[in-house]
Amino acid sequence: MIYEFRIRGHLGETTRRAFSGFEAEPNGADMVLTGFILDQAALNGVLSQIEALGLELVEVCRVQPDPKS
């Protein structure tokens, strides 16, 4: 499944590297990380990484894949 994680503020290059495999796009005052999550354990791992880095998680959304792709 594809997930979007909205993080408060903008992430520097070093912090972005902690989320390899994710696309990082600024959106207003926030940063949106988008990437594929294999299972519940991987989702918990990303959430733990966000917490460990002291980032403020605003929202998590599961994204439906585009049927045209």
Helices and strands as residue ranges (DSSP letters): E 2-8, H 13-17, E 23-27, E 30-36, H 40-52, E 57-63
